[in-house]
Amino acid sequence: MKQITDVRTKEIKLYNKYKVLIEQAYNLKQTDSALSDISEFKAIKLLNKLNRLKYLKREQLESA
């Protein structure tokens, strides 16, 4: 059960970081498109990690 809690905690941290990066990318869109693209790329990578964590959490819940 601790593993599920750890996964959930990691998921929350990643999601908060994802939201910050997306907001940063949006705010930079008009002034510096290169930095905006970098922030968006980092956010996409985090979203990929989030999706993998959700899959892992689902697998753990099904096996419990």
C-alpha positions in Angstrom: 0.0 0.0 0.0 2.9 2.3 0.6 4.0 2.0 -3.0 0.6 3.3 -4.2 1.0 6.3 -1.8 4.5 6.9 -3.1 3.3 6.8 -6.7 0.4 9.2 -5.9 2.8 11.7 -4.2 5.2 11.6 -7.2 2.2 12.0 -9.5 1.1 15.2 -7.7 4.6 16.7 -7.8 4.9 16.0 -11.5 1.5 17.4 -12.3 2.3 20.6 -10.4 5.5 21.0 -12.2 3.7 20.3 -15.5 1.2 23.1 -14.8 4.0 25.5 -14.1 5.8 24.6 -17.3 2.7 25.0 -19.4 1.9 28.3 -17.9 5.4 29.5 -18.5 5.3 28.3 -22.1 2.0 30.2 -22.6 3.4 33.4 -21.0 6.6 33.3 -23.1 4.8 32.6 -26.4 4.6 36.3 -27.3 8.1 37.4 -26.1 10.5 34.5 -26.6 9.2 31.7 -28.7 12.4 29.6 -28.3 12.0 29.5 -24.5 8.3 28.9 -24.9 9.1 25.8 -27.0 11.6 24.5 -24.5 9.1 24.9 -21.7 6.5 23.1 -23.7 8.9 20.3 -24.6 9.7 19.8 -20.9 6.0 19.8 -20.1 5.4 17.1 -22.7 8.1 15.0 -21.3 6.6 15.3 -17.8 3.2 14.4 -19.2 4.6 11.3 -20.6 6.0 10.4 -17.2 2.6 11.2 -15.6 0.9 8.8 -18.1 3.4 6.0 -17.2 2.8 6.6 -13.5 -1.0 6.4 -14.0 -0.5 3.1 -15.7 1.7 1.9 -12.9 -0.8 3.0 -10.3 -3.6 1.2 -12.1 -1.6 -2.0 -12.3 -0.8 -1.9 -8.6 -4.5 -1.3 -7.7 -5.6 -4.2 -9.9 -3.2 -6.6 -8.3 -4.0 -5.5 -4.7 
